[in-house]
Amino acid sequence: MAEVIVSYDREGEKQTIHTGSKVLGDLGIDYTGVPEDERGGTAKQLLASAALYCFCGALGKALETRGAKYERIEGTATLETGLDEKKRARVTGIVLDVTVHMDEEFEFIFERVEKIMQQGCLVTASLHAAFPVTYKLHHEF
């Protein structure tokens, strides 16, 4: 199996995630000048972003593989949090709401792919055992 290695570095208020990716590069997180009460949520945003990116990429590939053409895929990820039995903050679910802009002639392919994508992608399917992931797929002609 493949493995991905990322590294992390923090110097003062600046944090860097070195992805090792030619496409993604380094991710910089800089809290300089950001008040303490506005700093939370970065890890949740990264998790939601990874889930949405992976799912939309897999969806696009599934459509393309079956011959469907689309103009655009857009979506949002809503990450829900709550407390576990020990009152620790935890992610309790993710809702992905994704719209594919495509010609009506590919509707039957979209409907097939929509069923397949309810199983998720690499990232979201890996999260299924931890908490619910909800997929809301739409198409616009």
VODOMI-39559 format. One line per 10 residues: number of its first residue (from 0); their letters; for each residue z, x, y of N, C-alpha, C, O, CB. Coordinates in nm, 4 decimals, decimal comma. Atoms other than C-alpha are relative to their C-alpha. Glycine has a CB too. Example, Ala and Ser with C-alpha at 12.3 -4.5 7.8 and 13.67 -1.06 7.14 Angstrom:
residues 2
0 = as = 0,0000 0,0890 -0,1190 0,7800 1,2300 -0,4500 0,0000 0,0900 0,1200 0,0665 0,1936 0,1181 0,1246 -0,0992 0,0027 ~ -0,0060 -0,0820 -0,1190 0,7140 1,3670 -0,1060 0,0730 -0,0770 0,1090 0,0899 -0,0261 0,2198 -0,1415 0,0414 0,0462
***
This chain:
residues 141
0 = maevivsydr = 0,0000 0,0838 -0,1190 0,0000 0,0000 0,0000 0,0000 0,0875 0,1244 0,0467 0,2014 0,1229 0,1214 -0,0949 0,0003 ~ 0,0046 -0,0717 -0,1271 -0,0575 0,1038 0,3575 0,1359 -0,0052 0,0678 0,2151 -0,0965 0,0445 -0,1083 -0,0588 0,0922 ~ -0,1217 0,0030 -0,0787 0,2253 0,1929 0,5866 -0,0343 0,0303 0,1447 -0,1296 0,1023 0,1743 0,1041 0,1003 -0,0543 ~ 0,0168 -0,0216 -0,1425 0,2531 0,1889 0,9622 0,1293 0,0629 0,0504 0,2389 0,0153 0,0208 -0,0336 -0,1341 0,0762 ~ -0,1165 -0,0668 -0,0558 0,4844 0,4243 1,1435 -0,0111 -0,0040 0,1517 -0,1123 0,0370 0,2086 0,0117 0,1468 -0,0519 ~ -0,0102 -0,0048 -0,1455 0,5873 0,3759 1,5052 0,1275 0,0767 0,0328 0,2199 0,0840 -0,0483 0,0008 -0,1450 0,0640 ~ -0,1222 -0,0697 -0,0410 0,8405 0,5787 1,6980 0,0448 -0,0528 0,1361 -0,0324 -0,1136 0,2102 -0,0227 0,1543 0,0055 ~ -0,0636 0,0534 -0,1208 1,0743 0,4975 1,9848 0,0697 0,1133 0,0735 0,1285 0,2023 0,0120 0,1010 -0,1133 -0,0348 ~ -0,0649 -0,1010 -0,0826 1,2016 0,7072 2,2733 0,0585 -0,0687 0,1230 -0,0069 -0,1531 0,1842 -0,1001 0,1128 0,0408 ~ -0,0606 0,0559 -0,1209 1,4424 0,6181 2,5531 0,0548 0,1129 0,0858 0,1283 0,2001 0,0393 0,1123 -0,1012 -0,0354
10 = egekqtihtg = -0,0530 -0,0921 -0,0992 1,5117 0,8182 2,8648 0,0425 -0,0838 0,1194 -0,0414 -0,1322 0,1954 -0,1053 0,1100 0,0406 ~ -0,0508 0,0811 -0,1098 1,7346 0,6366 3,1100 -0,0443 -0,1445 -0,0134 -0,0211 -0,2077 -0,1164 -0,0460 0,0564 0,1334 ~ 0,0454 0,1389 -0,0025 1,5816 0,3012 3,2023 -0,1385 -0,0182 -0,0624 -0,1856 -0,1312 -0,0760 -0,0016 -0,0504 0,1425 ~ 0,1360 0,0069 0,0541 1,2422 0,3848 3,0482 0,0016 0,0188 -0,1508 0,0603 0,1131 -0,2040 -0,0902 0,1060 0,0657 ~ 0,0119 -0,0055 0,1450 1,1650 0,3152 2,6855 -0,1481 0,0017 -0,0358 -0,2299 -0,0622 0,0303 0,0730 -0,1205 -0,0677 ~ 0,1385 -0,0080 0,0436 0,8454 0,3983 2,5016 -0,0068 -0,0210 -0,1501 0,0680 0,0392 -0,2271 -0,0627 0,1352 0,0390 ~ 0,0306 0,0174 0,1415 0,7166 0,2731 2,1707 -0,1342 0,0681 -0,0214 -0,2359 0,0278 0,0350 -0,0033 -0,1536 -0,0430 ~ 0,1222 -0,0737 0,0321 0,4617 0,5184 2,0351 -0,0610 -0,0649 -0,1245 -0,0083 -0,0507 -0,2348 0,0293 0,1542 -0,0233 ~ 0,0581 0,0755 0,1108 0,2315 0,3071 1,8185 -0,0866 0,0858 -0,0916 -0,1057 0,0514 -0,2083 -0,0817 -0,1141 0,0536 ~ 0,0913 -0,0816 0,0793 0,0014 0,5844 1,6982 -0,1385 -0,0607 -0,0101 -0,2233 -0,0105 -0,0838 0,0558 0,0206 -0,1378
20 = skvlgdlgid = 0,1279 0,0708 0,0048 -0,2884 0,3457 1,7564 -0,0904 0,0440 0,1146 -0,0467 0,0523 0,2294 0,0224 -0,1520 0,0055 ~ 0,0968 -0,0336 -0,1044 -0,6019 0,4515 1,9437 -0,0272 -0,1196 0,0900 -0,0593 -0,1031 0,2077 -0,1306 0,0495 -0,0621 ~ 0,0263 0,1221 -0,0761 -0,6429 0,0908 2,0556 0,1209 -0,0400 0,0837 0,1071 -0,0703 0,2022 -0,0384 -0,1140 -0,0942 ~ -0,1205 0,0487 -0,0663 -0,2850 0,0017 2,1454 0,0673 0,1068 0,0860 0,1214 0,0755 0,1921 0,0978 -0,0510 -0,1030 ~ -0,0640 -0,1068 -0,0757 -0,1566 0,3394 2,2631 0,1509 -0,0143 0,0008 0,2098 -0,0698 -0,0920 -0,0520 0,0021 0,1419 ~ -0,1450 0,0100 -0,0146 0,2016 0,3657 2,3844 0,0352 -0,1252 0,0790 -0,0358 -0,1633 0,1720 0,0573 0,1257 0,0694 ~ -0,0512 0,1156 -0,0733 0,3971 0,0621 2,4991 0,1183 0,0461 0,0833 0,2164 0,0985 0,0306 0,0408 -0,1162 -0,0969 ~ -0,1070 -0,0409 -0,0888 0,6122 0,1291 2,8007 0,0841 -0,1193 0,0420 0,0313 -0,2240 0,0796 -0,0563 0,0704 0,1221 ~ -0,0940 0,1023 -0,0439 0,9212 -0,0755 2,8798 0,0895 0,0676 0,1031 0,1663 0,1583 0,0709 0,0839 -0,0611 -0,1212 ~ -0,0707 -0,0655 -0,1103 1,0702 0,0124 3,2168 0,0895 -0,1006 0,0714 0,0410 -0,1920 0,1381 -0,1003 0,0635 0,0997
30 = ytgvpederg = -0,0968 0,0905 -0,0619 1,3862 -0,1609 3,3354 0,0421 0,0440 0,1404 0,1297 -0,0176 0,2011 0,1222 -0,0112 -0,0878 ~ -0,0345 -0,0479 -0,1330 1,4014 0,0359 3,6596 -0,0164 -0,1125 0,1017 -0,1242 -0,1704 0,1149 -0,0872 0,1211 0,0386 ~ 0,0043 0,1029 -0,1035 1,4878 -0,2093 3,9359 0,0099 -0,1428 -0,0509 0,0068 -0,2367 0,0287 -0,1244 0,0140 0,0767 ~ -0,0111 0,1350 0,0568 1,5207 -0,5054 3,6968 0,1486 -0,0302 -0,0201 0,2175 0,0448 -0,0892 -0,0799 -0,0125 -0,1364 ~ -0,1422 0,0327 0,0147 1,8613 -0,6757 3,7207 0,0378 -0,0210 -0,1472 -0,0441 -0,0656 -0,2276 0,0341 -0,1259 0,0814 ~ -0,0499 0,0127 0,1377 2,0729 -0,6769 3,4022 -0,0271 -0,1369 -0,0597 -0,0659 -0,1466 -0,1761 0,1483 0,0278 -0,0041 ~ 0,0145 0,1355 0,0538 2,0511 -1,0553 3,3662 -0,1455 -0,0406 -0,0223 -0,1713 -0,1500 -0,0725 0,0657 -0,0987 0,0928 ~ 0,1419 0,0293 0,0214 1,6681 -1,0395 3,3588 -0,0626 0,0916 -0,1046 -0,1845 0,0904 -0,1221 -0,0760 0,0125 0,1309 ~ 0,0524 -0,0991 0,0943 1,6326 -0,7709 3,0914 -0,0134 -0,0511 -0,1429 -0,0830 0,0106 -0,2235 0,0880 0,1201 0,0003 ~ 0,0008 0,0486 0,1379 1,6814 -0,9785 2,7785 -0,1334 -0,0587 -0,0416 -0,2147 -0,0987 0,0418 0,1071 -0,1028 -0,0183
40 = gtakqllasa = 0,1166 0,0676 0,0549 1,4108 -1,1091 2,5525 -0,1182 0,0873 -0,0348 -0,2166 0,0374 -0,0894 -0,0439 -0,0999 0,0935 ~ 0,1158 -0,0866 0,0244 1,1827 -0,8070 2,5230 -0,0371 0,0047 -0,1481 -0,1546 -0,0076 -0,1828 0,0283 0,1413 0,0507 ~ 0,0292 -0,0061 0,1441 1,2138 -0,7787 2,1447 -0,0572 -0,1329 -0,0491 -0,1476 -0,1347 -0,1328 0,1277 0,0356 -0,0800 ~ 0,0526 0,1318 0,0388 1,1562 -1,1544 2,1085 -0,1444 -0,0155 0,0462 -0,2273 -0,0711 -0,0258 0,0872 -0,1131 0,0591 ~ 0,1376 0,0069 -0,0499 0,8444 -1,1278 2,3242 -0,0942 0,0840 -0,0856 -0,2075 0,0441 -0,1123 -0,0062 0,0466 0,1459 ~ 0,0826 -0,0849 0,0863 0,7153 -0,8427 2,1099 -0,0240 -0,0656 -0,1359 -0,1354 -0,0613 -0,1879 0,0663 0,1371 -0,0191 ~ 0,0154 0,0686 0,1286 0,7800 -1,0377 1,7878 -0,0975 -0,1163 0,0121 -0,1867 -0,1312 -0,0713 0,1359 -0,0501 -0,0510 ~ 0,0901 0,1137 -0,0204 0,6085 -1,3500 1,9232 -0,1427 0,0486 0,0232 -0,2374 -0,0118 -0,0271 0,0472 -0,0860 0,1192 ~ 0,1329 -0,0561 -0,0264 0,3166 -1,1380 2,0476 -0,0661 0,0496 -0,1280 -0,1845 0,0251 -0,1511 0,0098 0,1145 0,1011 ~ 0,0541 -0,0510 0,1264 0,2736 -0,9673 1,7098 -0,0440 -0,1145 -0,0903 -0,1504 -0,1082 -0,1520 0,1042 0,0871 -0,0722
50 = alycfcgalg = 0,0335 0,1151 0,0839 0,2781 -1,3020 1,5278 -0,1267 -0,0682 0,0500 -0,2153 -0,1000 -0,0293 0,1162 -0,1001 -0,0030 ~ 0,1157 0,0677 -0,0569 0,0265 -1,4604 1,7647 -0,1257 0,0842 -0,0134 -0,2311 0,0323 -0,0500 0,0248 -0,0334 0,1458 ~ 0,1150 -0,0897 0,0102 -0,2050 -1,1586 1,7699 -0,0535 0,0049 -0,1426 -0,1740 -0,0065 -0,1649 0,0379 0,1406 0,0467 ~ 0,0405 -0,0080 0,1404 -0,2094 -1,1287 1,3913 -0,0652 -0,1303 -0,0453 -0,1711 -0,1292 -0,1081 0,1211 0,0322 -0,0891 ~ 0,0517 0,1289 0,0432 -0,2621 -1,5004 1,3353 -0,1382 -0,0280 0,0601 -0,2296 -0,0701 -0,0109 0,0976 -0,1111 0,0383 ~ 0,1296 0,0259 -0,0653 -0,5447 -1,5312 1,5902 -0,1086 0,0920 -0,0537 -0,2235 0,0504 -0,0685 0,0120 0,0173 0,1520 ~ 0,0968 -0,0922 0,0592 -0,7148 -1,2230 1,4483 -0,0446 -0,0446 -0,1380 -0,1636 -0,0410 -0,1694 0,0587 0,1391 -0,0081 ~ 0,0326 0,0478 0,1344 -0,6971 -1,3575 1,0933 -0,0814 -0,1289 0,0060 -0,1743 -0,1481 -0,0725 0,1281 -0,0225 -0,0813 ~ 0,0745 0,1252 -0,0174 -0,8181 -1,6986 1,2092 -0,1447 0,0287 0,0389 -0,2374 -0,0280 -0,0189 0,0672 -0,0888 0,1069 ~ 0,1351 -0,0362 -0,0417 -1,1170 -1,5460 1,3875 -0,0813 0,0593 -0,1142 -0,1985 0,0258 -0,1317 0,0056 0,0982 0,1149
60 = kaletrgaky = 0,0692 -0,0630 0,1136 -1,2055 -1,3364 1,0827 -0,0338 -0,1038 -0,1066 -0,1420 -0,0991 -0,1650 0,0867 0,1126 -0,0611 ~ 0,0255 0,1045 0,0999 -1,1737 -1,6381 0,8502 -0,1176 -0,0878 0,0425 -0,1998 -0,1257 -0,0408 0,1262 -0,0867 -0,0210 ~ 0,1122 0,0804 -0,0503 -1,4118 -1,8383 1,0703 -0,1312 0,0780 -0,0104 -0,2319 0,0253 -0,0578 0,0251 -0,0425 0,1467 ~ 0,1202 -0,0843 0,0026 -1,6613 -1,5515 1,1017 -0,0514 0,0211 -0,1419 -0,1720 0,0164 -0,1661 0,0288 0,1349 0,0648 ~ 0,0373 -0,0244 0,1395 -1,6585 -1,4826 0,7269 -0,0737 -0,1198 -0,0593 -0,1589 -0,1037 -0,1467 0,1245 0,0317 -0,0838 ~ 0,0630 0,1227 0,0500 -1,7630 -1,8434 0,6644 -0,1192 -0,0437 0,0847 -0,1743 -0,1518 0,0640 0,1020 -0,1119 -0,0051 ~ 0,1196 0,0271 -0,0784 -2,0412 -1,8301 0,9226 0,0199 -0,0806 0,1272 -0,0777 -0,1164 0,1931 -0,0955 -0,0697 -0,0835 ~ -0,0247 0,0767 -0,1226 -1,8734 -2,0166 1,2081 -0,0019 0,0926 0,1203 0,0463 0,2057 0,1147 0,1351 -0,0749 -0,0080 ~ 0,0000 -0,0740 -0,1253 -1,9310 -1,8994 1,5606 0,0911 -0,0737 0,0973 0,0958 -0,1967 0,0985 -0,1450 0,0154 0,0579 ~ -0,0894 0,0602 -0,0978 -1,6802 -1,9588 1,8352 -0,0124 0,0765 0,1311 -0,0483 0,1942 0,1339 0,1470 -0,0001 -0,0508
70 = eriegtatle = 0,0069 -0,0616 -0,1329 -1,6689 -1,8906 2,2068 0,1292 0,0740 0,0328 0,1275 0,1827 0,0904 -0,0282 -0,1064 0,1071 ~ -0,1284 -0,0564 -0,0394 -1,2986 -1,8219 2,2408 0,1101 -0,0560 -0,0898 0,1020 -0,1691 -0,1378 0,0301 -0,0301 0,1490 ~ -0,1231 0,0439 0,0650 -0,9639 -1,8409 2,0650 0,1121 0,0273 0,0991 0,1243 0,1378 0,1520 0,0243 0,0739 -0,1388 ~ -0,1143 -0,0191 -0,0889 -0,6558 -1,8962 2,2775 0,1223 -0,0640 -0,0639 0,1102 -0,1585 -0,1418 -0,0272 -0,0604 0,1412 ~ -0,1192 0,0573 0,0606 -0,2981 -1,9664 2,1858 0,1279 0,0414 0,0691 0,1298 0,1277 0,1569 0,0070 0,0383 -0,1432 ~ -0,1342 -0,0342 -0,0459 0,0701 -1,9552 2,2581 0,0917 0,0105 -0,1211 0,0703 -0,0540 -0,2237 0,0535 -0,1055 0,1016 ~ -0,1045 -0,0116 0,1011 0,3676 -1,8511 2,0507 0,1313 -0,0368 0,0670 0,1671 0,0187 0,1709 0,0056 0,1446 -0,0624 ~ -0,1317 0,0384 -0,0499 0,7010 -2,0193 2,1078 0,1023 0,0437 -0,1035 0,1036 -0,0056 -0,2163 0,0090 -0,1546 0,0278 ~ -0,1019 -0,0523 0,0892 0,9898 -1,8313 1,9543 0,1304 -0,0734 0,0284 0,1773 -0,0779 0,1421 0,0169 0,1540 0,0171 ~ -0,1232 0,0775 -0,0134 1,3005 -2,0389 1,8921 0,1171 0,0837 -0,0500 0,1061 0,1546 -0,1500 -0,0095 -0,1342 -0,0783
80 = tgldekkrar = -0,1185 -0,0741 0,0407 1,6490 -1,8904 1,8726 0,1192 -0,0938 -0,0154 0,1200 -0,2052 0,0370 0,0318 0,1104 0,1014 ~ -0,1227 0,0755 0,0217 1,9888 -2,0132 1,7644 0,1062 0,0933 -0,0539 0,0917 0,2154 -0,0468 -0,0233 -0,1185 -0,0966 ~ -0,1098 -0,0796 0,0545 2,3106 -1,8967 1,6026 0,0089 -0,0203 -0,1506 -0,0142 -0,1303 -0,2008 0,1338 -0,0375 0,0676 ~ -0,0220 0,0134 0,1437 2,3751 -1,8237 1,2368 0,1441 -0,0439 -0,0254 0,2178 -0,0745 0,0683 -0,0306 0,1336 -0,0735 ~ -0,1334 0,0489 0,0361 2,6923 -1,9194 1,0473 0,1120 0,0876 0,0564 0,2260 0,0425 0,0675 0,0128 -0,0078 -0,1511 ~ -0,1002 -0,0899 -0,0592 2,8731 -1,6178 1,1985 -0,0130 0,0064 0,1520 0,0435 0,0941 0,2173 -0,0134 0,1408 -0,0591 ~ 0,0185 0,0126 -0,1453 2,7655 -1,7192 1,5506 -0,0773 0,1170 0,0618 -0,0595 0,1489 0,1794 0,1349 -0,0117 0,0675 ~ 0,0849 -0,1075 -0,0498 2,5171 -1,4308 1,5814 -0,1344 -0,0593 0,0407 -0,1864 -0,1486 -0,0262 -0,0181 0,1121 -0,1073 ~ 0,1314 0,0469 -0,0446 2,1961 -1,4875 1,7754 -0,1057 0,0420 -0,1018 -0,1081 0,1561 -0,1478 -0,0345 0,0560 0,1414 ~ 0,1063 -0,0243 0,0979 1,8971 -1,5160 1,5418 -0,1254 -0,0768 0,0408 -0,1182 -0,1782 0,1102 0,0454 -0,0414 -0,1429
90 = vtgivldvtv = 0,1245 0,0761 -0,0129 1,5331 -1,6189 1,5512 0,0070 -0,1102 -0,1046 0,0361 -0,0842 -0,2214 -0,1291 0,0917 -0,0190 ~ -0,0076 0,1132 0,0930 1,5209 -1,9652 1,3960 -0,1360 -0,0620 -0,0284 -0,1472 -0,1493 -0,1145 0,0926 -0,1057 0,0551 ~ 0,1329 0,0518 0,0260 1,1494 -2,0355 1,4121 -0,1010 0,0487 0,1022 -0,0662 0,0929 0,2117 0,0026 -0,1502 -0,0020 ~ 0,1116 -0,0309 -0,0901 0,8130 -1,9655 1,5657 -0,1017 -0,1122 -0,0141 -0,1335 -0,1548 -0,1252 -0,0648 0,1408 -0,0323 ~ 0,1071 0,0987 -0,0015 0,5542 -2,2232 1,6649 -0,1221 0,0654 0,0631 -0,1170 0,1121 0,1769 0,0422 -0,1298 0,0780 ~ 0,1270 -0,0510 -0,0519 0,1958 -2,1038 1,7052 -0,0905 -0,1186 0,0278 -0,1166 -0,1998 -0,0609 -0,0674 0,0999 -0,1003 ~ 0,0888 0,1082 -0,0435 -0,0304 -2,3403 1,8979 -0,1303 0,0653 0,0438 -0,1356 0,1305 0,1481 0,0642 -0,0864 0,1170 ~ 0,1245 -0,0752 -0,0180 -0,3900 -2,2173 1,8802 -0,1185 -0,0950 0,0091 -0,1302 -0,1902 -0,0680 -0,0205 0,0998 -0,1154 ~ 0,1216 0,0790 -0,0188 -0,7177 -2,3632 2,0038 -0,1215 0,0900 -0,0152 -0,1271 0,1994 0,0409 -0,0005 -0,0694 0,1385 ~ 0,1275 -0,0691 0,0170 -1,0637 -2,2520 1,8948 -0,1058 -0,0787 0,0766 -0,1239 -0,1983 0,0536 -0,0382 0,0144 -0,1521
100 = hmdeefefif = 0,1099 0,0603 -0,0754 -1,3482 -2,3242 2,1367 -0,1281 0,0338 -0,0748 -0,1672 0,1502 -0,0842 -0,0046 0,0516 0,1500 ~ 0,1166 -0,0227 0,0857 -1,6584 -2,3721 1,9227 -0,0951 -0,1186 0,0072 -0,0600 -0,2256 0,0569 0,0434 0,0247 -0,1458 ~ 0,0979 0,1090 0,0064 -1,9719 -2,5787 1,8730 0,0406 -0,0994 -0,1087 0,0993 -0,0622 -0,2103 -0,1428 0,0554 -0,0274 ~ -0,0351 0,1079 0,0920 -1,9281 -2,9104 1,6956 -0,0612 0,0205 -0,1384 -0,0067 -0,0276 -0,2378 -0,0451 -0,1336 0,0568 ~ 0,0669 -0,0204 0,1294 -2,1670 -2,7996 1,4204 0,0866 0,0771 -0,0995 0,0601 0,0734 -0,2197 -0,1310 0,0740 0,0207 ~ -0,0860 -0,0783 0,0880 -1,8920 -2,5747 1,2807 0,1322 -0,0699 -0,0315 0,2239 -0,0076 -0,0849 0,0276 0,1343 0,0624 ~ -0,1249 0,0737 0,0206 -1,6244 -2,8468 1,2612 0,0434 0,0011 -0,1464 0,1620 0,0166 -0,1757 -0,0154 -0,1438 0,0481 ~ -0,0374 0,0028 0,1422 -1,6391 -2,8648 0,8802 0,0568 0,1342 -0,0456 0,1451 0,1383 -0,1312 -0,1214 -0,0369 -0,0863 ~ -0,0546 -0,1328 0,0337 -1,5775 -2,4890 0,8573 0,1404 0,0127 0,0589 0,2317 0,0623 -0,0071 -0,0929 0,1147 0,0537 ~ -0,1324 -0,0047 -0,0624 -1,2884 -2,5164 1,1024 0,1021 -0,0748 -0,0854 0,2127 -0,0255 -0,1073 -0,0049 -0,0600 0,1422
110 = ervekimqqg = -0,0934 0,0806 0,0793 -1,1289 -2,7886 0,8903 0,0415 0,0709 -0,1288 0,1570 0,0621 -0,1702 -0,0626 -0,1351 -0,0333 ~ -0,0328 -0,0766 0,1205 -1,1486 -2,5711 0,5778 0,0929 0,1167 0,0332 0,1932 0,1399 -0,0342 -0,1284 0,0520 -0,0673 ~ -0,0782 -0,1166 -0,0398 -1,0137 -2,2656 0,7561 0,1399 -0,0422 0,0469 0,2377 0,0285 0,0221 -0,0728 0,0778 0,1116 ~ -0,1295 0,0503 -0,0467 -0,7351 -2,4715 0,9163 0,0973 -0,0142 -0,1167 0,2144 0,0217 -0,1042 -0,0171 -0,1354 0,0719 ~ -0,0857 0,0153 0,1182 -0,5988 -2,5524 0,5691 0,0448 0,1355 -0,0537 0,1609 0,1530 -0,0907 -0,0738 -0,0778 -0,1098 ~ -0,0313 -0,1348 0,0495 -0,6142 -2,1875 0,4619 0,1030 0,0681 0,0899 0,1953 0,1340 0,0421 -0,1281 0,0858 -0,0083 ~ -0,0852 -0,0696 -0,0962 -0,4438 -2,0671 0,7793 0,1424 -0,0549 0,0051 0,2294 0,0068 0,0665 -0,0615 -0,0080 0,1370 ~ -0,1370 0,0504 0,0082 -0,1389 -2,2861 0,7135 0,0883 0,0932 -0,0832 0,2109 0,0826 -0,0800 0,0011 -0,1411 -0,0601 ~ -0,0740 -0,0996 0,0775 -0,0397 -2,0022 0,4783 0,0401 0,1190 0,0858 0,1208 0,2019 0,0436 -0,0832 0,0472 -0,1184 ~ -0,0333 -0,1073 -0,0917 -0,0226 -1,7671 0,7764 -0,0871 0,1225 -0,0153 -0,1870 0,1223 -0,0872 0,1412 0,0384 -0,0180
120 = clvtaslhaa = 0,0683 -0,1295 0,0036 -0,1381 -1,4121 0,8260 0,1004 0,1033 -0,0527 0,2095 0,0662 -0,0961 -0,0556 0,0407 0,1434 ~ -0,0892 -0,1049 0,0498 0,0174 -1,0788 0,7267 0,1391 -0,0085 0,0629 0,2396 -0,0070 -0,0081 -0,0604 0,1372 0,0270 ~ -0,1292 0,0011 -0,0689 0,2914 -1,0970 0,9900 0,0734 -0,1318 -0,0201 0,1899 -0,1321 -0,0600 -0,0194 0,0260 0,1488 ~ -0,0713 0,1282 0,0068 0,3698 -1,4684 0,9900 0,0389 -0,0383 -0,1419 0,1472 -0,0926 -0,1637 -0,0851 -0,1095 0,0597 ~ -0,0341 0,0310 0,1391 0,3571 -1,5105 0,6133 0,1197 0,0833 -0,0454 0,1992 0,0382 -0,1278 -0,1211 0,0252 -0,0928 ~ -0,1141 -0,0854 0,0333 0,6038 -1,2220 0,5875 0,1296 -0,0555 0,0577 0,2380 -0,0246 0,0082 -0,0232 0,1420 0,0512 ~ -0,1178 0,0581 -0,0639 0,8406 -1,4171 0,8133 0,0432 -0,1331 -0,0642 0,1541 -0,1805 -0,0397 -0,0277 -0,0211 0,1477 ~ -0,0287 0,1319 0,0581 0,8251 -1,7417 0,6093 0,1344 -0,0055 -0,0728 0,2024 -0,1080 -0,0677 -0,1104 -0,0385 -0,0960 ~ -0,1258 0,0012 0,0751 1,1241 -1,6416 0,3948 0,1220 0,0016 0,0931 0,2315 -0,0378 0,0530 0,0054 0,1201 -0,0950 ~ -0,1129 -0,0119 -0,0937 1,3399 -1,5829 0,7045 0,0210 -0,1255 0,0836 0,1349 -0,1636 0,1105 -0,0216 0,1181 0,0921
130 = fpvtyklhhe = -0,0091 0,1185 -0,0854 1,2617 -1,8911 0,9145 -0,1345 -0,0712 0,0005 -0,2358 -0,0126 -0,0376 0,0428 0,0382 0,1449 ~ 0,1258 0,0753 -0,0017 0,9995 -2,1640 0,9598 -0,0987 0,0531 0,1043 -0,0617 0,0879 0,2164 0,0282 -0,1468 0,0269 ~ 0,1103 -0,0296 -0,0918 0,6664 -2,0766 1,1155 -0,0910 -0,1221 -0,0034 -0,1399 -0,1610 -0,1095 -0,0781 0,1337 -0,0401 ~ 0,0810 0,1209 -0,0104 0,4721 -2,3789 1,2376 -0,1346 0,0354 0,0619 -0,1420 0,1056 0,1627 0,0725 -0,1090 0,0840 ~ 0,1359 -0,0286 -0,0469 0,0962 -2,3646 1,2842 -0,0636 -0,1290 0,0502 -0,0773 -0,2262 -0,0241 -0,0863 0,0636 -0,1132 ~ 0,0710 0,1142 -0,0599 -0,0768 -2,6069 1,5208 -0,1366 0,0502 0,0425 -0,1496 0,1225 0,1413 0,0793 -0,0619 0,1228 ~ 0,1356 -0,0429 -0,0296 -0,4511 -2,5529 1,5169 -0,0820 -0,1151 0,0546 -0,0732 -0,2283 0,0072 -0,0662 0,0575 -0,1241 ~ 0,0853 0,0999 -0,0652 -0,6983 -2,7365 1,7374 -0,1376 0,0616 0,0212 -0,1540 0,1836 0,0200 0,0617 -0,0482 0,1363 ~ 0,1317 -0,0494 -0,0396 -1,0641 -2,7111 1,8171 -0,0488 -0,0838 0,1175 -0,0180 -0,2025 0,1290 -0,1016 -0,0054 -0,1194 ~ 0,0633 0,0682 -0,1125 -1,2526 -2,7983 2,1335 -0,1474 0,0323 -0,0055 -0,1882 0,1462 -0,0281 0,0627 0,0425 0,1373
140 = f = 0,1456 -0,0164 0,0026 -1,6249 -2,8544 2,1470 -0,0551 0,0105 0,1392 -0,1761 0,0247 0,1568 -0,0664 -0,1152 -0,0732
***
